[in-house]
Amino acid sequence: MSKQKLRVIPLGGLGEIGKNMMALEYGNDIIVIDAGLMFPSEETPGVDLLIPDISYLVERKQKLRGIVITHGHEDHIGALPYVLPRLAVPVYATRFARELIMVELKQRGVKTDAKMNLVGPGSKIRLGSFTVELFSVCHSIPDCVGLIIHTPQGIVVHSGDFKVDHTPVICEATSFNQLAALGAKGVLLLLSDSTYAELPGYTPSEGVVSDTLGRIVSEAKGRVIITTFASLTSRVQQVLDVAVKYGRKVFIVGRSMKEIANMALKTGYLTAPPGTICSFDELKSLPHNRVIVLSTGSQGEPTSALVRMANRDPKSRVQIVPGDTVVISATPIPGNETLVSRTTDSLFRQGADVIYSRLAQVHVHGHASQEELKLLLSMVKPRFFVPIHGEYRHLVMHARLARTMGVAEDNAFVLEDGDVLELGPDSGEVVARGHAGVSYVSGLMAGELDEALLEDRRSLSRDGVVVVTVALDGGSRRLAGKPRIVTRGFVDAGAEQSLIEKGQNLVLAALDHDGGRLGDPGFVDARIRDSLSKFLYERIHRRPIIIPVVVEVGKDRTKATS
């Protein structure tokens, strides 16, 4: 056995839901599993997406052998448009995942030389010191796989996102025959999905949702509007099947939903009789009891189709009317609860009957609950265990579960992004405890998340901004008039005028007796900020961003500094 250690380096997805990315390193070889994104919270204003910091990989680019994708959800592939231009490394993905990656690259306008290799369950990929074998798992999207990774130190099993469903709608059942054989051989490490490690029992089958949707559609007197994840192809198929059964036409609204549905229909992952899916030109001619609208917006995303309906956006293709039934066929991703609740309330106010998971089983999640996690542990019998894909409490709960299934106390590691775990055949140790950075995407810009920038944005959203313009005489260098103060997002109009007048007098007093130093921009800035900051906090307990602007005026010149 080699003296070198196997390194396990999570770059994203641990202690959070999203931006999943895991690196395995041995000697001169590195492989990466997944490259996902995460949607921002209210703590990151102005940020569109969060993706893993890949500086560790960029610094070791010559050792990188490939990226293996477990499935096509955005939290596993969404960072590829930003990663591949910097790494240009081969990608290995199943057919449906590869199609979704191509959609992602096209949407982001990214062209890459990285080769997209098609693989599937049973495929074996040789990547330097690693041999990766794929096995099918059931999740909530077609063509999901787990990974059996043969390394010089032993076998590593990566579960991917999985559950046990004996009656899946689209995806294949989880292949336990390959896993059962591994237990006898000996598995060094199991990396296992932890998203629902808190839930006892088993995850319900997708078949339950079909029954619920059928009942809702059959009883609805008007239109039925169903929102779900755009990539939840099994749910889309269930909607199509129910529409055919009850004689309704389906209208798809939302760019991502349309693109993924079109791709899935062309490639055969979705099936529907001709005429089931209609263009919006036909919507007005149909009675409401023959219409199903399939929409994006299950997470309350501000620009999504359902939220536009809820907000009565005049540009929305569909307007809510009393008698509509809205089905939210998803559970909120942690952090999105407020957005979803706000959307639900707005739909109720417009007279819609809104049905969500607390009222009926309109959604089942795609992740294993405790009994399924225990089943995987009992089959694989790993020497070491690392829970992945979950918030920190999920990881802790899963590690405890592993210990009850025979994993030694010191062999279950709860890691965080940026940690480095080194494994030998009989020993494991976290040799570095670090926090992996986070990169942001904002419009067309991407870069490392700057806490100072975010704090400025939080301050702007919380306390507003005050711009103070001071005019100086270009010759005498003395004040040429009373300071002008403009505020935005600050206080209500009634109280604002009084504060502005007092603030003007305060700035005037702070600067007027120091005429000899008014030519120094740094001095002027400091006096304005210090005097106004203290005054405003004492009066209204707010700390707005204060921007001083100095304008020099004179007979032949006007110059501004800020």
Secondary structure as UniProt FT lines:
FT   STRAND          6..12
FT   STRAND          21..26
FT   TURN            27..28
FT   STRAND          29..33
FT   TURN            42..43
FT   TURN            45..46
FT   STRAND          49..52
FT   HELIX           55..59
FT   HELIX           61..63
FT   STRAND          64..68
FT   HELIX           74..77
FT   TURN            78..79
FT   HELIX           80..87
FT   STRAND          91..93
FT   HELIX           95..107
FT   TURN            108..109
FT   STRAND          116..118
FT   TURN            121..122
FT   STRAND          124..127
FT   TURN            128..129
FT   STRAND          130..136
FT   STRAND          145..151
FT   TURN            152..153
FT   STRAND          154..158
FT   HELIX           176..185
FT   STRAND          187..193
FT   TURN            195..198
FT   HELIX           207..219
FT   STRAND          224..227
FT   TURN            230..231
FT   HELIX           233..245
FT   TURN            246..247
FT   STRAND          249..253
FT   HELIX           255..267
FT   TURN            274..275
FT   HELIX           280..285
FT   HELIX           288..290
FT   STRAND          291..295
FT   TURN            298..299
FT   TURN            302..303
FT   HELIX           305..310
FT   TURN            311..312
FT   TURN            314..315
FT   TURN            322..323
FT   STRAND          325..328
FT   TURN            334..335
FT   HELIX           337..349
FT   TURN            350..351
FT   STRAND          353..355
FT   TURN            357..359
FT   HELIX           370..380
FT   STRAND          382..388
FT   HELIX           392..404
FT   TURN            405..406
FT   HELIX           409..411
FT   TURN            417..418
FT   STRAND          420..423
FT   STRAND          428..432
FT   STRAND          438..442
FT   TURN            443..444
FT   STRAND          445..448
FT   HELIX           451..463
FT   STRAND          465..473
FT   TURN            474..476
FT   STRAND          484..488
FT   HELIX           493..512
FT   TURN            513..514
FT   HELIX           515..517
FT   TURN            518..519
FT   HELIX           521..540
FT   STRAND          545..553
FT   STRAND          558..561
//
